[in-house]
Amino acid sequence: MLIRPEQVSDYADIGALHARAFANRSLEAVIVMLLRQRRAFDPELSLVAEENGQIVGHVLFSPYQMRLLGQTLPIVNLAPLAVDPVYQRRGVGGQLIIKGHAIAATRGYALSILLGHSSYYPRFGYRTHAFGSSQLAISIRNLPREKLDARAPTSEDLAALNALWLHEEGAVDMALEPGLDLLDWLSPDPEIHATVYTRHHEVVGYTRTHVREPNKPRVFLARDHQAARAIVATMVLGVETAAPDVECILPLHPASASVGAFGQAICSSWEAAMACSLSQSSLLDEYLALVASGQRVPGRVTWPAAFDLE
């Protein structure tokens, strides 16, 4: 079996493979296409397993920048991984993972992260409970009556949006920097709206919210505490008419900058949330030991917009 980087001529076969591997649905194939559009995409980290001229497996390692213990690290996200149903349980996925790890390590990536089966990935060095989720529930009672202007993001907003992210999430462990391209800030799901909030034409906030969960944004960034409260007031479609017991669930981590505007965030780790060290650095071991001892709060990865399709 040959493990090699993908070629443009493989795209159709890779898409068909993902459809077969995931119950004849197209979501994973579309996610792969979207991740290929990222400026940081590296075709050498999109690997296929080929046997007798047929592509029977594919794995994608997407490069990102991550915050961990106050440092910014180059890392990769393993997702998705697909093996043709006929070839499953033959070690194809394992060969793809091992080869991908080796290539990523030579390129200087410090970690690989994923969400996956805790009985499978640890055999390749992945550690469970590496990160999780966090949230903060608030009532709109006593919020300011200021409403901000709201609109869709544009390319001209990118510098301001990345500055917002660094302010809001820079102290959060296992936090992925969103990216420098407009598609990093727009959802491919038409029911998930990306919104920029401005005051006097200056960007002061950003959210990404599903239309069926208007009070539960998936991403929440604010420039300061005043802006954070005003964003929530704007989100609930007008604080003047909203019931005072309306509750918003914000995806804030205890280390997020906006927590001080509202209260205390609750954080928990997931067994399926895993990380694997690709270098000789002990930073991941140090972080996991601090989390296990209660000296550090589990990190929180906000998944890239491409995964809104899942």
C-alpha positions in Angstrom: 0.0 0.0 0.0 1.3 3.4 -1.0 0.8 6.4 1.3 1.4 9.7 -0.6 0.3 13.3 -0.7 -2.9 14.0 -2.6 -2.9 15.4 -6.1 -5.5 17.6 -7.8 -6.4 14.7 -10.0 -7.4 12.8 -6.7 -10.0 15.3 -5.6 -13.0 13.4 -7.1 -11.9 10.1 -5.8 -11.2 11.5 -2.3 -14.7 13.1 -2.3 -16.3 9.8 -3.3 -14.3 8.0 -0.6 -15.5 10.2 2.1 -19.1 9.7 1.0 -18.7 5.9 1.1 -17.0 6.0 4.5 -19.6 8.3 6.1 -22.9 6.5 5.2 -23.2 8.1 1.7 -23.4 11.6 3.0 -21.5 14.6 1.5 -20.6 16.7 4.6 -17.1 15.4 5.1 -16.2 15.8 1.4 -17.4 19.4 1.5 -15.4 20.1 4.7 -12.3 18.8 3.0 -13.0 21.1 0.0 -13.4 24.1 2.4 -10.3 23.4 4.3 -8.3 23.2 1.0 -9.3 26.9 0.5 -7.4 28.0 3.6 -4.2 30.0 3.1 -2.4 27.7 5.5 -3.5 24.5 3.7 -0.5 22.2 3.0 -1.1 19.5 0.3 1.8 17.5 1.7 -0.4 17.0 4.8 -3.4 15.7 2.9 -2.5 12.1 2.4 -4.1 9.2 0.5 -3.6 5.5 0.9 -3.5 3.9 -2.6 -3.7 0.2 -3.4 -3.6 -1.2 -6.9 -4.2 2.3 -8.2 -7.3 2.8 -6.1 -7.6 5.4 -3.3 -8.8 3.5 -0.2 -8.0 6.0 2.5 -7.5 9.7 3.1 -6.5 11.9 6.1 -6.2 15.7 6.3 -3.9 17.5 8.8 -4.8 21.2 8.8 -2.2 23.7 10.1 -3.2 26.2 12.8 -1.7 28.4 15.4 -2.6 27.4 19.0 -2.2 29.1 22.4 -0.9 26.8 25.1 0.5 27.9 28.5 1.0 31.4 27.3 2.9 30.3 24.1 1.8 30.3 20.5 2.5 26.9 18.8 2.2 25.7 15.2 -0.1 22.7 15.4 -2.2 20.5 13.1 -5.8 19.3 13.4 -6.5 15.7 12.2 -9.9 15.8 10.5 -11.3 14.1 8.7 -10.0 10.6 8.4 -11.8 8.2 6.0 -11.2 4.6 4.9 -13.2 2.8 2.3 -15.6 0.4 4.1 -14.1 -2.6 2.2 -10.7 -1.8 3.6 -11.6 -0.9 7.2 -10.0 -2.8 10.1 -6.9 -3.5 8.0 -4.7 -0.8 9.5 -5.1 1.7 6.7 -6.1 4.5 9.0 -3.2 3.8 11.3 -0.7 4.0 8.4 -2.2 7.3 7.3 -1.9 8.8 10.9 1.6 7.6 11.4 2.8 9.0 8.1 1.0 12.3 8.7 2.6 12.6 12.1 6.0 12.1 10.7 5.5 14.7 7.9 4.0 17.2 10.3 6.9 16.7 12.8 9.5 17.4 10.1 7.6 20.6 9.2 7.9 21.8 12.8 4.4 21.3 14.1 4.4 20.8 17.8 1.0 19.0 18.4 -1.9 17.3 16.6 -5.4 17.6 18.0 -8.7 16.0 17.2 -12.1 14.9 18.4 -12.5 11.2 18.0 -12.9 7.7 19.5 -11.0 7.3 22.7 -10.5 3.6 22.1 -8.8 4.2 18.8 -6.6 7.3 18.7 -4.7 6.8 21.9 -2.8 3.9 20.3 -1.1 6.5 18.1 -0.1 8.7 21.0 -3.2 10.8 21.6 -4.1 11.9 25.1 -7.8 12.1 26.1 -9.4 15.0 28.1 -7.0 17.4 26.5 -9.7 20.1 26.1 -13.4 20.5 26.3 -16.2 23.1 26.3 -17.1 26.1 28.4 -20.1 28.4 28.8 -21.5 31.2 30.9 -25.2 31.7 31.4 -26.5 35.2 31.9 -29.9 36.9 32.1 -30.5 40.1 30.1 -31.8 41.7 33.2 -29.8 44.9 34.0 -28.0 44.9 30.7 -27.4 48.3 29.1 -29.9 49.6 26.6 -27.2 50.4 24.1 -27.6 48.6 20.8 -24.7 48.3 18.4 -24.8 48.3 14.6 -24.6 44.8 13.2 -23.5 43.5 9.8 -21.7 40.7 8.0 -17.9 40.6 8.1 -15.9 41.9 5.2 -12.2 41.6 4.2 -11.6 45.0 5.6 -12.5 43.7 9.1 -9.9 41.0 9.2 -7.2 42.8 11.1 -9.7 44.1 13.7 -11.3 40.6 14.0 -7.9 38.9 14.7 -7.1 41.6 17.3 -10.5 40.9 18.9 -9.7 37.2 19.1 -6.3 37.8 20.7 -7.8 40.1 23.3 -10.7 37.7 24.1 -9.1 34.3 23.8 -5.3 34.9 24.0 -5.1 33.6 27.6 -7.2 30.5 26.9 -5.2 27.2 26.6 -5.8 24.9 23.6 -7.3 27.9 21.7 -7.0 27.9 17.9 -6.4 31.2 16.2 -9.2 31.5 13.6 -7.1 32.6 10.6 -6.3 35.5 8.3 -8.8 34.9 5.5 -12.4 36.0 5.2 -13.6 32.4 4.9 -12.2 31.7 8.4 -14.9 34.1 9.7 -17.9 33.1 7.6 -19.9 30.0 8.1 -20.7 27.7 5.2 -24.0 26.8 6.9 -26.6 29.3 5.7 -28.4 29.0 9.0 -25.3 30.1 11.0 -24.8 33.9 10.7 -21.5 35.6 11.3 -22.0 39.1 12.7 -19.6 42.0 13.2 -20.7 44.6 15.8 -19.6 48.3 15.4 -19.9 51.4 17.4 -19.3 54.7 15.4 -18.0 52.5 12.5 -15.4 50.9 14.8 -15.4 47.0 15.1 -16.1 46.1 18.8 -17.4 42.6 18.5 -18.1 39.4 16.6 -20.4 36.4 17.0 -21.3 33.3 15.0 -24.9 32.1 15.8 -27.3 29.5 14.5 -30.7 31.0 13.6 -32.4 28.4 15.8 -30.3 29.3 18.8 -30.3 33.2 18.7 -29.3 33.5 22.3 -26.5 30.9 22.2 -23.6 32.1 20.0 -21.0 29.6 19.0 -18.3 32.3 19.0 -18.3 35.5 21.1 -15.6 38.1 20.9 -15.8 41.6 22.4 -13.3 44.5 22.7 -14.1 45.3 26.3 -16.7 44.7 29.0 -19.0 47.5 27.8 -19.0 46.1 24.3 -19.6 42.6 25.6 -22.8 43.7 27.4 -23.9 45.8 24.4 -23.4 42.8 22.0 -25.7 40.6 24.2 -28.3 43.4 24.3 -28.1 43.6 20.5 -28.3 39.8 20.1 -31.6 39.5 21.9 -33.3 41.6 19.2 -33.8 44.7 21.3 -33.5 44.8 25.0 -36.6 47.2 25.2 -39.0 44.4 24.2 -37.2 41.2 25.5 -38.5 39.6 28.7 -36.1 40.2 31.6 -35.7 36.5 32.3 -34.4 35.8 28.8 -31.1 33.8 29.2 -28.1 33.9 27.0 -25.5 31.1 26.9 -22.1 32.5 25.9 -19.2 30.3 24.9 -16.8 31.9 27.3 -13.9 30.2 29.0 -12.8 31.2 32.6 -9.8 32.8 30.9 -11.8 34.7 28.3 -11.5 38.5 28.6 -15.3 39.1 28.7 -15.9 36.8 31.6 -15.4 39.7 34.0 -18.4 41.5 32.4 -20.9 38.8 33.4 -19.8 36.3 36.0 -18.1 32.9 36.2 -17.8 30.4 33.3 -18.2 26.7 33.7 -15.6 24.5 32.0 -15.4 20.7 31.4 -13.1 18.4 29.4 -14.2 15.7 27.0 -12.8 12.2 26.7 -13.0 12.5 22.9 -10.9 15.7 22.9 -7.4 14.6 22.3 -3.9 15.9 21.7 -0.7 14.2 20.6 2.8 15.7 20.9 4.8 15.7 17.7 8.0 17.1 19.1 10.4 16.6 22.0 8.8 19.5 23.9 7.3 18.6 27.3 4.7 21.5 27.0 1.7 19.2 26.4 2.7 16.9 29.3 3.1 20.0 31.6 -0.3 21.4 30.6 -2.1 18.0 31.1 -0.4 17.5 34.4 -1.6 21.0 35.6 -5.1 20.2 34.4 -5.2 16.8 36.1 -4.0 18.4 39.4 -6.6 21.2 39.2 -4.0 23.9 38.9 -5.1 24.7 35.3 -8.5 24.9 33.7 -9.0 22.6 30.7 -8.6 24.4 27.4 -11.3 25.1 24.9 -11.0 24.7 21.1 -13.4 26.6 19.0 -13.6 24.6 15.9 -13.0 26.3 12.5 -16.0 27.6 10.6 -15.8 24.7 8.0 -17.0 22.3 10.8 -20.2 24.2 11.2 -21.6 21.8 8.6 -21.4 18.9 11.1 
